[in-house]
Amino acid sequence: MYLTFVLFLLLKGKFIISAIGTFIKRYEELGYGREPVRRQQERLRREAQPEGRTLQLDFRAFHRAFHLRLKRDTSGFAENFEIHLKNGSRATDLSHIYSGELEDEDGSSCHGSIIEGQFEGVIHTENGTFHVEPLRRYSAVPSAYHSLLKHFKFTLITMKYLRKHWMLILFEIQGEPLSRSRRTVDHSKTSCHLHLHADHLFFKKFGSVQAVVAQIASYMSAVNDIYNKADFDGIRLINFKVKSLSVLTEEDASSAISQRFIGPERLLSLFSEMTWGNYCLSYLLTDRDYSGVLGLAWEGRPGNVGGICSQATKMQDGAMTTLNTGLITLQNYGRYLTPWHVQLTLAHELGHSLGAPHDEGTNCGSLGSTDGKGRFLMFPHATDGLQENNDKFSPCSIKHISSLLRVKKDDCFVESDQPICGNLIVEMGEQCDVGHNETDPCCYSARERKGLRCHLKPGRICSPSQGLCCSSLCTFTPYGVTCEEASECRLQTRCSGAVAACPAATSRPDMTPCGLGTRVCLQGECSQSVCTKHSMEQCDCPTDSVSERCYMCCQQPGTVPLACSTILTCAANKFCDSYYVSSLYRSIQ
């Protein structure tokens, strides 16, 4: 179906900081030994299965000890993640990306990277959030220290979002009506695969492809922490994974998007003219000073007119453009943003890509600070603080995002290839999983902050989500209590009293009759035809009788089809084959 009409698109998401106050509460320089950390990392790289092994990093700062326990973490990247460079070479090493927790500190979490023995990342504790960055980014003066540990407070930073209208005329858009709706949603498709394009300015800021990947890993960890906790009208566990990364290591004079002096709207337009229809979304990462504009993205709409899953569309001038795009930058009025501000910018712009407008106007107005919990993520004049609502979506945002996900998500979202807290399955890295049930007495739900979610609550021994041998009191079920009743092919199973999982059931002997005598057990499953027990194979009964079509017919292996015999009544409601006695079991009526 072809539709010819004029559309007015809103280019959303100008993210502006109007005033920056003092946002570093305290900082200290770090100088721990990098060589021991580097050696640990090299040992892990050489191991065949390094995923479960822990790397230890210990240091002291702010009158306390930090004992980081880190494991490899590739959860922000798709399984077949690729890095593309201009010379065509590809590198996919993610062995420097880690996440973990602080030893003996419940509810703590950390994520980051280790390059040449030096950690860069974020540490979340009950006493605040700490960011660790290389000292060289702030000073070129030689020092005995190599890192800067910053303790943040965010309540003095005021954010402002500027709404910008950009009118585009589109002709001959092929697609379904904008009112299109689906009756069902595939809840297994939760992952939006991204292409990220780091231009030469972004690369220059961090200096190496490895460092660029490390920054992106930190962005994805923070963004997914926000989206994983959201419930979009029953659609849960939405996440983003980088499928492909292009890194421009030097300026490309032949590329229009490499022009130094180009406005954000024009830059996004040029980037959108590239072909990105194979991805859920494509974002440009740059390091340009746009006088307060930190991000820009097309607002998600049904069809191909913006946001997730949009395909190439013909513009008025005949050019093809793909509006599943956005961009973020690192600078604001000549000052570099903290990692947290970059992460928040990306989360905000992705919200636009998912269909959320600002929390303002006739649709989303009157959404200021709620019960002292602060403003929501999509509010145009948000306070970037640690208040409860600052990294959450407002009811209005939830409504708009939910609506778009229902009609568009399944066009390009895919099933996640990584463990997901909240899917009710206890997977690697989780102690328990009760989904979004915040009232569960044993296990923290997926709505909790990272470090708590999918972990046992203090004093709890187990969670029923771990297995049938954990009670609602969060203790192991006593020894001998039945946890699984006997079946046709398995014996009864009882709890051991020491673990939450119900022991594996013992299988009945192979060839035990089951399925009303028509099948036999094999390795604990009622899976084989009863003909197998007699070294025969099942065949279709050659009969016109409706009742006899329900009988079981067998024949010798390799016999021509005509040898498949009709089952005849022998005696006492039993049946026999006219050629071979195959069984004496009752028919299925």
ROLUMVEX-883563 format. One line per 5 residues: number of its first residue (from 1); their letters; for each residue x, y, z of C-alpha. Coordinates in steps of 0.2 Angstrom, whole numbers, plus 2048, in hexadecimal, padded with zeros to 3 digits. Each point is the difference from the previous one (the first is absolute). Layout:
ROLUMVEX-883563
NUM> a> X/Y/Z; ...
This chain:
ROLUMVEX-883563
1> myltf> 800/800/800; 807/811/7FB; 7FB/810/80A; 803/811/7F9; 7FF/80E/80D
6> vlfll> 80A/80D/809; 807/7FC/812; 807/80C/80D; 80D/7F7/80A; 807/807/811
11> lkgkf> 812/7FE/802; 801/7FE/812; 80D/7FF/80E; 80A/810/801; 808/7FD/810
16> iisai> 807/810/808; 809/803/810; 7FB/812/805; 80B/801/80F; 80D/7F5/807
21> gtfik> 805/802/813; 80C/7F7/80A; 7FD/7ED/7FD; 80F/7F8/807; 7FE/7FF/812
26> ryeel> 812/7F9/803; 80E/7F8/7F6; 810/7F7/804; 80E/7FA/7F5; 804/7EE/7FF
31> gygre> 811/7F7/7FD; 7FD/7ED/803; 80C/7F4/7F8; 7FA/7FD/7EE; 80C/7F2/7FC
36> pvrrq> 7F8/7F3/80C; 7EF/804/7F9; 806/7FE/7EE; 808/7EF/804; 7EF/7FA/807
41> qerlr> 7F7/806/7F0; 80D/7F7/7F5; 7FD/7F0/809; 7ED/802/7FE; 803/803/7ED
46> reaqp> 80A/7EF/7FE; 7F3/7F6/809; 7F4/7F5/7F6; 7F0/806/80A; 804/810/809
51> egrtl> 7EE/806/802; 7FE/7F9/811; 811/806/807; 802/80F/80B; 80D/80E/7FE
56> qldfr> 804/809/810; 804/812/802; 803/808/811; 804/812/805; 7FD/80D/80D
61> afhra> 7F8/811/7FF; 7F5/80B/809; 805/7F8/811; 7F9/7EF/7FA; 805/7F1/7F7
66> fhlrl> 7F9/7FB/7EF; 801/7ED/7FC; 7FA/7FE/7EE; 7FC/7EE/7FA; 7FD/801/7EE
71> krdts> 7FB/7F3/7F2; 800/802/7ED; 7F0/808/7FA; 7FA/801/7EE; 7EE/803/803
76> gfaen> 7FF/810/7F7; 805/7F9/7F0; 7F8/7F3/7F4; 807/7EF/7FE; 808/804/7EF
81> feihl> 806/811/804; 80B/807/7F3; 80C/810/800; 803/808/7EE; 80E/80B/7FD
86> kngsr> 804/80A/7F0; 80D/7F3/7FA; 7F4/7F2/801; 808/7F8/80F; 7F5/7F9/80D
91> atdls> 803/7FD/813; 7F3/7F9/80C; 80A/7FE/810; 7F6/804/80F; 80B/7F8/80D
96> hiysg> 803/811/808; 7EE/803/805; 7FB/7FC/812; 7F2/801/80D; 7FF/7FA/812
101> elede> 7FD/806/811; 80A/805/810; 805/7F2/80B; 7F5/7FF/810; 7F5/80F/7FB
106> dgssc> 7EE/7FA/7FC; 7F8/80A/7F3; 810/807/7F8; 804/7FF/7EE; 80D/805/7F4
111> hgsii> 804/800/7ED; 80D/806/7F5; 810/7FB/7F7; 812/7FB/803; 80D/806/7F4
116> egqfe> 812/7FD/804; 7FC/7FC/812; 7F6/810/802; 7EE/800/805; 7F4/80D/7FA
121> gviht> 7ED/7FF/804; 7F3/803/80D; 7FE/7F9/812; 7EF/801/808; 7FF/7FF/813
126> engtf> 7F4/805/80E; 80A/80F/803; 800/807/7EF; 806/7FD/7EE; 813/801/7FC
131> hvepl> 807/802/7EE; 812/7FB/7FC; 808/808/7F1; 811/802/7F9; 809/80F/807
136> rrysa> 808/804/7EF; 7EF/806/7FA; 800/80E/80D; 813/804/801; 80F/7FD/7F5
141> vpsay> 80C/804/80F; 80A/7F1/804; 7FA/7F8/811; 803/7F1/80B; 7EE/7FC/7FE
146> hsllk> 7F7/7FA/7F1; 7ED/801/804; 7F3/80B/808; 7F3/7FA/80B; 7F1/80C/801
151> hfkft> 7F2/800/80D; 7F1/808/7F7; 7F1/809/806; 7F4/805/7F3; 7F3/80B/808
156> litmk> 808/811/7FA; 7FF/7FC/7EE; 7F1/806/7F7; 7FB/7F8/7EF; 7F5/809/7F3
161> ylrkh> 7F9/7F7/7F0; 7FC/80C/7F1; 7F2/7FA/7F5; 804/803/7EE; 7F4/7FE/7F1
166> wmlil> 807/7FB/7F0; 7F4/7FF/7F1; 804/7F3/7F3; 7F5/7FC/7F1; 7FF/7ED/7FB
171> feiqg> 7F8/7F9/7F1; 7FC/7EF/7FA; 802/7F7/811; 7FD/7EE/7FE; 7F9/7F8/810
176> eplsr> 7F1/7FC/80A; 7F4/80D/807; 806/809/810; 7F2/7F9/80A; 806/7EF/7FD
181> srrtv> 800/7F4/80F; 804/7EF/805; 7F6/7F4/80A; 80E/7F7/808; 812/804/804
186> dhskt> 80F/7F5/800; 806/802/812; 810/7F6/7FC; 806/80E/7F5; 808/80C/80C
191> schlh> 810/806/7F8; 803/80F/7F5; 810/7FE/7F6; 80A/810/7FD; 80D/806/7F4
196> lhadh> 80B/80D/807; 80B/80B/7F6; 80E/808/809; 807/80F/7F6; 812/805/800
201> lffkk> 7FD/80E/80D; 7F9/7F3/80C; 80F/7F4/7FC; 80C/80E/803; 7F9/804/811
206> fgsvq> 803/7EE/807; 80F/7FB/7F5; 7FE/7EE/7FB; 7F3/7F4/7FA; 801/7F7/810
211> avvaq> 7FC/80F/80A; 7F2/805/7F5; 7F8/7EE/803; 803/803/813; 7F6/810/7FF
216> iasym> 7F2/7F8/7F6; 7FF/7F1/80C; 7FD/80D/80F; 7F3/809/7F6; 7F6/7EF/7FD
221> savnd> 802/7FA/812; 7F8/810/806; 7F3/801/7F3; 7FA/7EE/802; 800/803/813
226> iynka> 7F2/80D/7FD; 7F6/7F7/7F3; 801/7EE/808; 7F6/807/80F; 7F2/808/7F6
231> dfdgi> 7EF/7F7/7FD; 7F9/806/7EF; 7EE/7FA/803; 805/7EE/802; 80F/801/7F4
236> rlinf> 80F/7FE/80B; 813/7FD/7FF; 803/80C/7F1; 812/802/7FD; 80D/806/7F3
241> kvksl> 80F/7F7/7FA; 80D/806/7F4; 800/7F5/7F0; 80D/80A/7F6; 80C/80E/804
246> svlte> 809/80B/7F3; 80F/80A/806; 807/80E/7F5; 812/801/806; 804/80F/7F6
251> edass> 7F7/80E/7F6; 7F8/7FB/7F0; 7FF/80E/7F4; 7F5/7F7/7F5; 7F3/7FD/80D
256> aisqr> 7F3/80E/802; 7FD/7FC/813; 813/804/803; 7FE/812/7FC; 806/80A/810
261> figpe> 7F3/80E/800; 7EF/7F9/7FD; 7F1/802/80B; 7F8/7F1/809; 7F0/800/7F6
266> rllsl> 80A/7FF/7EF; 80C/7F3/808; 7F2/7F5/804; 7F8/802/7EF; 810/7FB/7F7
271> fsemt> 802/7F1/80C; 7EE/7FB/7FD; 803/7FF/7ED; 80C/7F1/803; 7F8/7EF/7FF
276> wgnyc> 7FB/7FA/812; 7F1/7F6/7FC; 808/7F0/806; 801/806/812; 7F3/804/80D
281> lsyll> 808/811/802; 810/809/7FB; 809/80D/80A; 80E/80C/7FC; 80D/804/80E
286> tdrdy> 80A/810/7FF; 809/80D/809; 7FA/810/7FB; 7FB/810/809; 7EE/804/7FB
291> sgvlg> 7FE/80E/80E; 7F6/7F5/80B; 7F8/7F3/7F4; 806/7EF/806; 7F4/7F5/7F6
296> laweg> 7F4/7FF/7F2; 7F5/7F2/7FA; 7F0/7FD/7F5; 7F1/7FC/80B; 7F9/7EF/7FD
301> rpgnv> 7F0/7FE/7F6; 7F7/7F1/7F8; 806/7FB/7EF; 810/807/7F8; 7FE/812/806
306> ggics> 80C/800/80F; 808/7F6/80E; 802/7EE/803; 7FF/7F4/7F1; 7FE/80D/7F3
311> qatkm> 805/7FC/7EE; 806/80B/7F2; 7F4/80D/7FA; 800/80B/7F1; 801/813/804
316> qdgam> 7F9/80E/7F6; 810/803/7F6; 801/7ED/7FC; 80D/7FC/80C; 7FE/7F0/80B
321> ttlnt> 802/803/813; 7FE/7F4/80F; 7F8/808/80F; 805/7F4/80D; 80F/80B/805
326> glitl> 806/80B/80D; 810/808/807; 809/805/810; 80F/80B/803; 80C/802/80E
331> qnygr> 802/812/802; 7F6/80E/808; 806/812/7FE; 812/7FB/7FF; 7FF/7F4/80F
336> yltpw> 800/7ED/7FF; 7F2/7F7/808; 801/7F4/80D; 7FD/7EE/7FB; 7EF/800/80A
341> hvqlt> 7FA/80F/7F5; 805/7F7/7F0; 7F7/7F0/806; 7F0/80A/805; 800/809/7EF
346> lahel> 801/7F0/7F7; 7F1/7F9/80B; 7F6/810/7FC; 803/7FF/7EE; 7FC/7EE/7FF
351> ghslg> 7F0/804/808; 7FB/80B/7F2; 805/7F2/7F4; 7F3/7F5/809; 7F3/80D/7FE
356> aphde> 800/80A/810; 7FE/813/7FE; 806/80C/80E; 7F5/801/810; 7F8/810/7FA
361> gtncg> 7F2/807/7F6; 7EE/7FA/7FE; 805/7ED/800; 80D/7FF/80E; 7FE/811/80A
366> slgst> 7FF/802/813; 80E/7F3/804; 80B/809/80B; 808/7FA/810; 7F5/7F2/807
371> dgkgr> 7FF/7FE/813; 812/806/802; 807/7F2/7F5; 806/80C/7F2; 7FC/802/7EE
376> flmfp> 7FF/7F2/7F3; 80D/7FC/7F3; 7F6/808/7F1; 7FC/810/80A; 806/810/7F6
381> hatdg> 807/809/80F; 807/7F1/80A; 80B/801/80F; 80E/7F3/7FE; 800/7F9/811
386> lqenn> 800/7F0/809; 7ED/802/804; 7F5/7F1/7FD; 7F8/805/7F0; 80F/808/7F7
391> dkfsp> 804/7F0/7F7; 7EE/7FA/7FE; 7F2/803/7F3; 7F1/80A/804; 7EE/7F8/7FE
396> csikh> 7FF/80A/7F0; 810/7FA/7F9; 7FB/7EE/804; 7F0/802/7F7; 808/807/7F0
401> issll> 80E/7F3/800; 7F4/7F2/803; 7F5/805/7F2; 80F/800/7F4; 807/7F0/806
406> rvkkd> 7F0/7F7/7FD; 7FE/804/7EE; 813/801/7FB; 80B/7F7/80B; 7FE/7EF/7F8
411> dcfve> 806/807/7EF; 812/800/806; 803/7FB/812; 807/7EF/803; 802/7F4/80E
416> sdqpi> 80E/804/80D; 80F/7F5/7FF; 805/805/812; 7FA/7FC/811; 7F2/80C/805
421> cgnli> 7FB/804/812; 7ED/800/800; 7FB/7F1/7F4; 7FC/7F5/80F; 80F/7F4/7FB
426> vemge> 80F/7FF/80C; 80F/803/7F4; 813/802/802; 803/80F/80B; 7F0/7FF/809
431> qcdvg> 7FB/7F9/811; 7EE/800/7FD; 7F3/808/7F4; 7EE/805/804; 7FD/80B/7F2
436> hnetd> 7F9/811/804; 7F8/7FA/810; 805/80D/80D; 7F7/7F8/80E; 809/7EF/800
441> pccys> 807/7FC/811; 80F/7F7/7FB; 808/808/7F0; 802/812/7FA; 7F6/803/7F0
446> arerk> 807/806/7EF; 7FA/812/805; 80D/802/80D; 811/809/7FC; 80E/7F6/7F9
451> glrch> 809/7F6/80E; 7F0/7FC/808; 7F5/7F9/7F2; 7FE/7EE/7FF; 80A/7FD/810
456> lkpgr> 7FA/7F9/810; 7FA/80C/80E; 80A/801/810; 7FD/7F1/80B; 7F8/7F5/7F3
461> icsps> 807/7EF/7FC; 7F7/7FD/7F0; 7F2/805/7F4; 7F2/7F5/7F9; 806/807/7EF
466> qglcc> 810/7F5/802; 7F6/7F0/801; 7F1/7F6/808; 80A/7FC/810; 7FF/812/807
471> sslct> 7F1/806/80A; 7F7/810/800; 80A/804/810; 810/800/7F6; 807/7F1/808
476> ftpyg> 804/7EE/7F9; 7F1/7F4/801; 804/7F2/80C; 808/7EF/7FB; 7F4/7F4/7F9
481> vtcee> 7F2/80B/7FA; 7F9/7FC/7EF; 805/80D/7F3; 7FB/7F7/7F0; 7F3/7F3/7FF
486> asecr> 803/7F0/7F7; 7FB/7FF/7ED; 7FE/7F2/7F4; 813/801/7FC; 807/807/80F
491> lqtrc> 801/7FC/813; 7FB/80B/80E; 80D/80D/805; 803/807/812; 809/80F/807
496> sgava> 811/7FE/807; 7FE/80D/80D; 810/809/7FB; 7FD/808/7EF; 7F1/809/7F8
501> acpaa> 801/7F6/7F0; 7F5/7F0/7FF; 80C/7F1/7FD; 7FF/7F9/7EE; 7F3/7F3/7FF
506> tsrpd> 805/7ED/7FD; 7F9/7F9/7F0; 7F6/7F1/7FF; 808/7F2/7F6; 800/803/7ED
511> mtpcg> 7F1/7F7/7F7; 7F4/803/80E; 7EF/802/7F9; 7F8/811/800; 7F4/80B/7F7
516> lgtrv> 7F1/7F4/803; 80B/7F2/7F9; 804/808/7EF; 811/806/805; 80F/7FB/80A
521> clqge> 80C/809/80B; 812/805/7FA; 80C/809/80C; 7F2/806/80B; 7F5/806/7F2
526> csqsv> 7F0/7F8/7F8; 807/803/7EF; 800/7F0/7F6; 7F2/7F6/7F7; 7FC/7EF/809
531> ctkhs> 805/7F8/7EF; 812/804/805; 7FF/7F3/80E; 7FC/7F2/7F4; 80E/806/7F4
536> meqcd> 7F3/806/7F4; 7FB/811/7F9; 7F0/809/801; 7F5/802/7F0; 7F0/808/7FB
541> cptds> 7F1/7F4/802; 7F9/7FC/7EE; 7EE/801/805; 7F0/80A/7FC; 7F9/7FD/811
546> vserc> 7FF/80F/80B; 803/7F6/810; 80E/7F6/7F9; 80A/810/7FB; 803/802/812
551> ymccq> 809/7EF/801; 812/7FD/801; 808/7F7/7F1; 811/7FA/7FE; 80A/7F8/7F2
556> qpgtv> 812/7F8/7FE; 80D/80D/7FC; 802/802/7ED; 7F0/7F8/7FC; 7F6/807/7F2
561> placs> 7F2/80C/805; 7F2/7F3/7FB; 807/7F4/80E; 7FA/80C/80D; 7F2/7F6/807
566> tiltc> 7EF/805/806; 7FE/7FC/813; 7F3/7F2/803; 7F7/7FC/810; 807/7F1/808
571> aankf> 7F7/7FF/811; 7FD/809/810; 801/811/7F7; 811/7FD/7FA; 807/801/7EE
576> cdsyy> 80C/7F6/7F5; 809/803/7F0; 7FA/7F5/7F1; 812/7FE/7FB; 80A/801/810
581> vssly> 7FB/800/812; 806/812/804; 7F8/803/811; 7F1/7FC/80B; 7FC/811/806
586> rsiq> 7EF/809/800; 7FC/80D/7F2; 7FE/812/803; 7EE/804/7FF
